[in-house]
Amino acid sequence: MDFNRRSVLAGMAALGTARGAVAQSPMGLSAGPVQPTWPSLVANYRYPDWFRDAKLGLWSHWGPQAVPEQGDWYGRLMYIQGHSVYDHHVKTYGHPTKTGMIDIQNRWTADRWDPDALIARYKKAGAKYFVSLACHHDNLDCYDSRYHAWNSLRVGPKRDVVGTWAKAARKAGLKFGVSNHAAHAWHWFQTAYGYDAEGPLKGIRYDAATLRKADGKGKWWDGLDPQELYTGAHIVAPEGIETMAALHKWHDVHDGEWVENGPPNDPAYVTKWLLRQTDLIDKYKPDLLYFDDTELPFGPVGLEAAADYYNRSIAWHGKIDVVLNAKKIEPGHRLGLVEDVERGFTDHLWAEPWQTDTCLGDWFYNIARLRDKSYKSAPEVIQRLADVVSKNGNLLLSVPQPGDGSIDSEVEHILDGMTDWVAINGEAIFGSRPWRRYGEGPTIVPTGMMNEAMKPFTARDVRFTTNRGALYALFLGWPEAAATIGSLARTVNGGVVERVTLLGGGMIDHRQDAKGLHVTMPANTHGRFVPVLKLEGRGLV
């Protein structure tokens, strides 16, 4: 659906918007030089130095879907009969005709959440920016939302989660970001209007199909409208589907596609999304905004949101000093924001800064990851960081939290490993820039989003960075004794390596010839990983 920009902005004007220090248009969008077009975004945007220096951000991808501790997309999958998440829900909380995602959201307590302590730990682990999830596809705003009553001040923890994170992060000297995933809630949540295809409750609609505002009288959600939470019946499964397999297929085809349009029968949803978005930016003034979208949500409406964000930054900072992330950007649009490659790699050095985001386990807390020890390890995280930074990218890493807001013992162990590595080797990462080539080695990384399966890195895989006149070589595995870096072969016009220092280990012997730089590495007796050589000399950088 191609949204009519006038109708959306007129809807904003009719509903009214917050007035702050930023100059605004009659529709509540901030005024400024940036117009809601791709050419204007590209012409005005410049990558902030703080982002290029930061390299590592940590992310609290945390909300009510963490409560059941079953991993991702709980609010959608709990309504698909036969899915393991559905089975868990029925066994643990009851059947979704009676107990739905509305009830899970109110079980989000955050009673063990210590944001200041977590931020301090994340900073030690190397984080230079921190991102808070503001709203996921479950449509609960995790902040003091003016335009959406289903928010964390009224539901669940009864706290301004985003605002609390923002205060803690900024007090610690970190840049602060938010992620907005709400553009997809309207189709993602349509399973809540479905039914069991088989069994004793066959054909009886789930809670979203029956609950109305009046039903909340005397209950914890008195005064709230469940239809506002579940987004309304836009793509409802028809009566008469007889098998679970057939119903799965129906949902996959009709409401499971990842689309960037809004509900055809409900343009007000898009209007409200833009109001919620500008309210989020106005209240918390984030340094980074992550859209969980291909390019920008809702076409021209997403462009309005982007221009609003950039114009606000100009009002706050005198220039555009913020980062806007989106995915799968058209080549001609890349210079207008920072492309994010979700759970992915790249096989080449990018000319422009970029970001990949991934998580230690699942996006939402999954207790199975702790039980079977299937988190990414600290060495794997640092290998990933070295690879990404060598290719002009940043790593945004999600740290899983249960519904109570704590982190588990295995996550603590991973963060401790990152902390130890950063304390010794941080100069090769933070504030660095790419070298003339990203690296060398036998391991071929996959490219593109959702593509993390690969063979392990080896000691022959090397990545390069530069910082303050020095060249750094990061071995993704620990070489045994002698190692050769072919990219540093001695040539007529090549650089001369005069001094080699193992960070945290002192000077090491080296020899440079036509085959490469030969070094003699000490034995790894302390369980270290990703050793870094600082190379100094003539003509290296």
BELRA-V31102 format. One record per residue. N is the residue number from 1. RES is the residue in three letters. PSI is psi in whole degrees, 0 to 359 (NA if undefined). OMEGA is omega in degrees with one decimal (999 if undefined). BURIAL is 1 if it has 24 or more other ideal C-beta (glycine too) atoms within 12 Angstrom, else 0. Layout:
N;RES;PSI;OMEGA;BURIAL  N;RES;PSI;OMEGA;BURIAL
//
This chain:
1;MET;129;178.3;0  2;ASP;106;-173.2;0  3;PHE;139;176.7;1  4;ASN;114;-174.7;0  5;ARG;320;-179.2;1  6;ARG;318;-177.6;0  7;SER;322;179.3;0  8;VAL;313;-178.7;1  9;LEU;327;175.0;1  10;ALA;324;176.3;0  11;GLY;322;176.7;1  12;MET;317;-179.0;1  13;ALA;321;-178.7;0  14;ALA;323;-179.0;0  15;LEU;335;-179.5;1  16;GLY;148;-179.0;0  17;THR;163;-178.6;1  18;ALA;145;176.1;1  19;ARG;126;-179.9;0  20;GLY;204;-178.6;0  21;ALA;340;-178.0;0  22;VAL;131;176.6;1  23;ALA;137;-174.8;0  24;GLN;156;173.5;1  25;SER;170;177.0;0  26;PRO;337;-179.9;0  27;MET;2;177.3;1  28;GLY;353;175.8;1  29;LEU;145;-175.9;1  30;SER;141;178.7;1  31;ALA;152;179.1;0  32;GLY;186;-175.1;1  33;PRO;339;-175.3;0  34;VAL;125;179.2;1  35;GLN;157;-176.6;1  36;PRO;60;176.0;1  37;THR;154;176.9;0  38;TRP;316;178.1;1  39;PRO;323;179.7;0  40;SER;320;176.4;0  41;LEU;314;-178.8;1  42;VAL;318;-177.2;1  43;ALA;329;-173.0;0  44;ASN;337;-171.3;1  45;TYR;142;171.1;1  46;ARG;137;-178.4;1  47;TYR;125;-178.1;1  48;PRO;141;177.3;1  49;ASP;324;-177.9;0  50;TRP;323;-179.7;1  51;PHE;318;179.3;1  52;ARG;329;178.8;1  53;ASP;333;-167.4;1  54;ALA;308;175.4;1  55;LYS;322;-175.6;1  56;LEU;125;172.2;1  57;GLY;147;172.9;1  58;LEU;149;-167.1;1  59;TRP;130;170.7;1  60;SER;87;177.3;1  61;HIS;76;-163.0;1  62;TRP;133;178.7;1  63;GLY;195;-174.6;1  64;PRO;337;179.1;1  65;GLN;352;174.5;1  66;ALA;343;-173.1;1  67;VAL;311;-178.3;1  68;PRO;348;177.8;1  69;GLU;40;-177.4;1  70;GLN;9;177.9;1  71;GLY;210;-164.9;1  72;ASP;153;168.9;1  73;TRP;34;-178.0;1  74;TYR;316;-174.9;1  75;GLY;340;174.6;1  76;ARG;314;-171.5;1  77;LEU;336;178.7;1  78;MET;345;179.6;1  79;TYR;15;179.3;1  80;ILE;102;-176.5;1  81;GLN;134;-179.3;1  82;GLY;342;176.8;0  83;HIS;149;-179.1;1  84;SER;327;177.9;0  85;VAL;319;174.3;1  86;TYR;313;-179.1;1  87;ASP;317;178.1;0  88;HIS;317;-177.1;1  89;HIS;313;-179.0;1  90;VAL;317;-178.5;1  91;LYS;323;-171.5;0  92;THR;319;-171.5;0  93;TYR;338;-177.4;1  94;GLY;174;-176.3;0  95;HIS;142;-176.7;1  96;PRO;355;169.0;1  97;THR;336;-177.1;1  98;LYS;323;-177.6;0  99;THR;112;-173.7;1  100;GLY;194;-179.9;1  101;MET;334;175.5;1  102;ILE;321;-178.2;1  103;ASP;325;176.7;1  104;ILE;320;-179.5;1  105;GLN;323;-179.2;1  106;ASN;350;176.1;1  107;ARG;355;178.2;1  108;TRP;104;-171.5;1  109;THR;322;-174.8;1  110;ALA;30;-172.7;1  111;ASP;350;176.0;0  112;ARG;20;-177.6;0  113;TRP;122;177.4;1  114;ASP;84;-172.2;0  115;PRO;323;-179.5;1  116;ASP;317;179.7;0  117;ALA;320;179.3;0  118;LEU;315;179.3;1  119;ILE;319;177.9;1  120;ALA;319;178.9;0  121;ARG;318;-179.9;1  122;TYR;323;178.4;1  123;LYS;318;178.0;1  124;LYS;328;-179.8;1  125;ALA;359;173.3;1  126;GLY;356;-177.9;1  127;ALA;131;174.2;1  128;LYS;344;171.0;1  129;TYR;156;-176.4;1  130;PHE;137;-177.1;1  131;VAL;134;177.0;1  132;SER;133;172.7;1  133;LEU;126;-178.9;1  134;ALA;324;177.4;1  135;CYS;128;177.2;1  136;HIS;188;-178.0;1  137;HIS;347;177.5;1  138;ASP;358;167.7;1  139;ASN;23;172.2;1  140;LEU;121;175.4;1  141;ASP;123;-176.4;1  142;CYS;38;-176.5;1  143;TYR;178;-178.6;1  144;ASP;81;-171.4;1  145;SER;122;-178.2;1  146;ARG;330;-170.1;1  147;TYR;4;-178.9;1  148;HIS;111;-175.1;1  149;ALA;335;177.8;1  150;TRP;86;-178.8;1  151;ASN;166;-170.0;1  152;SER;353;173.1;1  153;LEU;340;179.8;1  154;ARG;339;-175.4;1  155;VAL;144;174.4;1  156;GLY;241;-171.5;1  157;PRO;346;-177.3;1  158;LYS;39;-178.5;0  159;ARG;155;173.3;1  160;ASP;92;-173.9;1  161;VAL;311;-179.5;1  162;VAL;314;-179.2;1  163;GLY;323;178.6;1  164;THR;316;175.1;1  165;TRP;315;-177.6;1  166;ALA;315;-179.7;1  167;LYS;316;-178.5;0  168;ALA;317;-178.2;1  169;ALA;313;-177.2;1  170;ARG;326;176.5;1  171;LYS;329;179.7;0  172;ALA;359;178.0;1  173;GLY;14;178.6;0  174;LEU;150;167.7;1  175;LYS;154;-172.9;1  176;PHE;135;179.2;1  177;GLY;168;177.0;1  178;VAL;153;174.6;1  179;SER;136;-178.5;1  180;ASN;115;-177.6;1  181;HIS;8;-168.2;1  182;ALA;345;-177.6;1  183;ALA;339;-176.9;1  184;HIS;359;-175.8;1  185;ALA;325;-172.0;1  186;TRP;329;176.7;1  187;HIS;329;-179.1;1  188;TRP;324;-174.2;1  189;PHE;2;-174.1;1  190;GLN;342;174.8;1  191;THR;334;-179.4;1  192;ALA;346;177.9;1  193;TYR;7;-176.2;1  194;GLY;209;-174.8;1  195;TYR;167;171.9;1  196;ASP;134;176.1;1  197;ALA;342;-178.2;1  198;GLU;162;173.0;0  199;GLY;185;-173.4;0  200;PRO;336;179.4;0  201;LEU;25;-179.6;0  202;LYS;129;174.6;0  203;GLY;352;179.9;0  204;ILE;124;-174.4;0  205;ARG;148;178.3;1  206;TYR;177;-167.5;1  207;ASP;324;-177.7;1  208;ALA;330;-177.1;1  209;ALA;341;-172.8;1  210;THR;333;-174.3;0  211;LEU;137;175.8;1  212;ARG;169;-176.1;0  213;LYS;320;-177.7;0  214;ALA;336;-178.6;0  215;ASP;347;-178.3;0  216;GLY;358;-176.7;1  217;LYS;122;180.0;0  218;GLY;359;-179.9;0  219;LYS;174;-177.2;0  220;TRP;334;-178.9;0  221;TRP;24;177.6;1  222;ASP;128;179.7;0  223;GLY;348;178.0;0  224;LEU;149;-177.9;1  225;ASP;113;179.6;0  226;PRO;331;179.5;1  227;GLN;330;175.4;1  228;GLU;323;177.4;1  229;LEU;308;-175.3;1  230;TYR;357;171.5;1  231;THR;356;-179.6;1  232;GLY;159;-176.3;1  233;ALA;98;-177.6;1  234;HIS;319;-178.4;1  235;ILE;82;-172.3;1  236;VAL;131;178.1;1  237;ALA;132;-178.4;1  238;PRO;161;175.4;0  239;GLU;155;167.2;0  240;GLY;5;175.1;0  241;ILE;126;-164.0;1  242;GLU;345;-177.9;0  243;THR;155;177.6;0  244;MET;319;-179.0;0  245;ALA;319;179.8;0  246;ALA;323;179.4;0  247;LEU;322;175.1;1  248;HIS;312;-177.5;1  249;LYS;320;179.6;0  250;TRP;312;-179.5;1  251;HIS;318;180.0;1  252;ASP;319;-175.2;0  253;VAL;322;-168.9;0  254;HIS;318;-178.3;0  255;ASP;2;-178.4;1  256;GLY;355;178.6;1  257;GLU;145;179.6;0  258;TRP;100;-175.5;0  259;VAL;156;-178.9;1  260;GLU;10;173.2;1  261;ASN;171;178.2;1  262;GLY;180;-178.9;1  263;PRO;124;-177.1;1  264;PRO;331;-177.2;0  265;ASN;11;-175.0;0  266;ASP;71;179.9;1  267;PRO;340;179.6;1  268;ALA;335;178.6;1  269;TYR;319;-178.9;1  270;VAL;320;176.7;1  271;THR;313;-178.4;1  272;LYS;324;177.0;1  273;TRP;315;-179.0;1  274;LEU;323;175.8;1  275;LEU;314;179.1;1  276;ARG;320;-179.4;1  277;GLN;311;-178.7;1  278;THR;328;175.5;1  279;ASP;316;178.0;1  280;LEU;314;-178.5;1  281;ILE;318;-178.4;1  282;ASP;320;-175.2;1  283;LYS;319;-167.7;1  284;TYR;352;175.8;1  285;LYS;56;-174.9;1  286;PRO;149;175.1;1  287;ASP;339;-179.4;1  288;LEU;140;177.0;1  289;LEU;123;-179.1;1  290;TYR;118;172.2;1  291;PHE;129;177.7;1  292;ASP;62;-169.7;1  293;ASP;153;168.8;1  294;THR;120;-167.5;1  295;GLU;239;-176.3;1  296;LEU;148;-177.6;1  297;PRO;141;172.1;1  298;PHE;32;172.9;1  299;GLY;244;-176.0;1  300;PRO;335;178.3;1  301;VAL;322;174.2;1  302;GLY;324;175.5;1  303;LEU;322;175.2;1  304;GLU;316;-179.4;1  305;ALA;320;180.0;1  306;ALA;313;179.6;1  307;ALA;320;177.5;1  308;ASP;315;-179.3;1  309;TYR;315;-179.8;1  310;TYR;319;178.9;1  311;ASN;324;175.5;1  312;ARG;319;178.6;1  313;SER;320;177.8;1  314;ILE;320;178.2;1  315;ALA;323;-179.1;1  316;TRP;317;-167.6;1  317;HIS;351;-174.2;0  318;GLY;0;179.2;0  319;LYS;169;172.9;0  320;ILE;108;-176.3;1  321;ASP;33;-176.9;1  322;VAL;168;179.6;1  323;VAL;131;174.1;1  324;LEU;118;179.2;1  325;ASN;138;168.4;1  326;ALA;176;-169.6;1  327;LYS;158;174.3;1  328;LYS;58;-175.5;1  329;ILE;137;174.2;1  330;GLU;142;-176.7;0  331;PRO;320;-179.1;0  332;GLY;350;-177.9;0  333;HIS;350;-171.7;1  334;ARG;329;-177.6;1  335;LEU;1;-179.5;1  336;GLY;355;177.9;1  337;LEU;192;179.6;1  338;VAL;117;-178.6;1  339;GLU;139;177.2;1  340;ASP;133;178.0;1  341;VAL;96;-173.8;1  342;GLU;128;176.9;1  343;ARG;45;-175.0;1  344;GLY;174;178.5;1  345;PHE;173;167.5;1  346;THR;150;-178.4;1  347;ASP;11;-178.9;0  348;HIS;166;177.5;0  349;LEU;120;-179.9;1  350;TRP;144;175.2;1  351;ALA;325;-178.5;0  352;GLU;152;176.7;1  353;PRO;148;179.5;1  354;TRP;180;-178.8;1  355;GLN;144;165.2;1  356;THR;145;175.3;1  357;ASP;140;176.9;1  358;THR;181;-176.9;1  359;CYS;156;177.5;1  360;LEU;324;177.7;1  361;GLY;244;172.0;1  362;ASP;164;179.4;1  363;TRP;317;173.3;1  364;PHE;151;-169.8;1  365;TYR;132;178.1;1  366;ASN;112;-176.1;1  367;ILE;336;179.2;1  368;ALA;330;179.3;0  369;ARG;325;177.3;1  370;LEU;316;-176.3;1  371;ARG;318;-176.9;0  372;ASP;7;177.6;0  373;LYS;52;-177.8;0  374;SER;16;172.0;0  375;TYR;158;165.4;1  376;LYS;137;179.3;1  377;SER;167;176.4;1  378;ALA;316;176.3;1  379;PRO;321;178.9;1  380;GLU;321;178.1;1  381;VAL;314;-177.9;1  382;ILE;323;173.1;1  383;GLN;315;179.4;1  384;ARG;316;179.8;1  385;LEU;314;-179.6;1  386;ALA;317;-179.7;1  387;ASP;315;-177.1;1  388;VAL;314;-177.0;1  389;VAL;324;179.4;1  390;SER;341;-177.6;1  391;LYS;21;174.8;1  392;ASN;27;-178.4;1  393;GLY;172;172.1;1  394;ASN;155;174.9;1  395;LEU;124;172.8;1  396;LEU;114;-171.0;1  397;LEU;123;178.7;1  398;SER;132;178.8;1  399;VAL;115;-173.1;1  400;PRO;141;177.1;1  401;GLN;133;170.1;1  402;PRO;175;-178.1;1  403;GLY;335;-179.3;1  404;ASP;351;174.8;0  405;GLY;359;179.5;1  406;SER;181;166.0;1  407;ILE;150;-174.0;1  408;ASP;175;-173.5;1  409;SER;325;-179.7;0  410;GLU;321;176.2;1  411;VAL;320;176.4;1  412;GLU;318;179.6;1  413;HIS;318;178.6;1  414;ILE;314;179.6;1  415;LEU;323;177.4;1  416;ASP;319;177.7;0  417;GLY;319;176.2;1  418;MET;318;-179.4;1  419;THR;314;-179.6;1  420;ASP;319;-178.5;1  421;TRP;314;-178.2;1  422;VAL;322;-178.3;1  423;ALA;330;-179.0;0  424;ILE;319;-166.5;1  425;ASN;5;-173.5;1  426;GLY;331;-177.2;1  427;GLU;339;178.1;1  428;ALA;348;-175.5;1  429;ILE;299;-168.8;1  430;PHE;127;-176.3;1  431;GLY;3;-176.1;0  432;SER;170;173.4;1  433;ARG;160;179.5;1  434;PRO;156;172.4;1  435;TRP;188;-178.0;1  436;ARG;339;171.1;0  437;ARG;152;-173.1;0  438;TYR;331;-177.8;1  439;GLY;199;-179.7;1  440;GLU;168;176.2;1  441;GLY;167;-173.2;1  442;PRO;340;-173.0;0  443;THR;124;178.6;0  444;ILE;120;-179.0;0  445;VAL;147;173.8;1  446;PRO;163;179.5;0  447;THR;154;176.0;0  448;GLY;173;-177.2;0  449;MET;156;174.8;1  450;MET;50;-171.0;0  451;ASN;67;-174.9;0  452;GLU;350;-178.3;1  453;ALA;125;-178.5;0  454;MET;164;173.6;0  455;LYS;151;-179.7;0  456;PRO;148;172.3;0  457;PHE;158;-178.2;1  458;THR;176;177.8;0  459;ALA;347;177.2;1  460;ARG;352;176.9;1  461;ASP;120;-175.8;1  462;VAL;141;175.2;1  463;ARG;148;-175.7;1  464;PHE;144;168.3;1  465;THR;165;174.3;1  466;THR;148;179.0;1  467;ASN;124;175.2;1  468;ARG;45;174.5;0  469;GLY;356;-179.8;0  470;ALA;153;173.5;1  471;LEU;136;-179.8;1  472;TYR;136;174.4;1  473;ALA;120;-176.9;1  474;LEU;113;175.9;1  475;PHE;127;-177.3;1  476;LEU;348;167.3;1  477;GLY;169;-177.7;1  478;TRP;114;-179.7;1  479;PRO;146;174.7;1  480;GLU;113;178.1;0  481;ALA;247;-173.8;0  482;ALA;142;176.1;0  483;ALA;149;-179.3;1  484;THR;133;175.9;1  485;ILE;104;-175.1;1  486;GLY;332;-179.2;1  487;SER;345;-178.0;1  488;LEU;31;175.8;1  489;ALA;146;-179.7;0  490;ARG;120;178.0;1  491;THR;173;-177.9;0  492;VAL;315;-176.7;0  493;ASN;11;-176.4;0  494;GLY;171;179.1;0  495;GLY;158;180.0;1  496;VAL;121;177.7;0  497;VAL;119;-177.3;1  498;GLU;334;-176.3;0  499;ARG;135;178.2;0  500;VAL;124;-179.8;1  501;THR;127;171.1;1  502;LEU;114;-179.0;1  503;LEU;128;-176.6;1  504;GLY;8;-175.8;1  505;GLY;356;176.4;1  506;GLY;184;-177.8;0  507;MET;145;176.3;0  508;ILE;155;-179.2;1  509;ASP;145;179.0;0  510;HIS;161;175.3;1  511;ARG;135;-177.3;0  512;GLN;127;177.5;1  513;ASP;193;-175.4;0  514;ALA;347;179.4;0  515;LYS;345;179.0;0  516;GLY;188;174.2;1  517;LEU;120;-179.2;1  518;HIS;128;-179.7;1  519;VAL;154;176.5;1  520;THR;109;-174.8;0  521;MET;142;175.1;1  522;PRO;162;176.6;0  523;ALA;146;178.2;0  524;ASN;94;-174.4;0  525;THR;357;-174.6;0  526;HIS;18;177.3;0  527;GLY;26;-180.0;0  528;ARG;169;-178.7;1  529;PHE;160;-178.0;1  530;VAL;69;177.3;1  531;PRO;149;-176.2;1  532;VAL;129;173.5;1  533;LEU;130;172.8;1  534;LYS;120;-175.5;1  535;LEU;125;179.9;1  536;GLU;146;-179.3;1  537;GLY;210;-177.1;0  538;ARG;131;174.7;0  539;GLY;21;-179.0;0  540;LEU;322;-177.2;1  541;VAL;NA;999;1
//
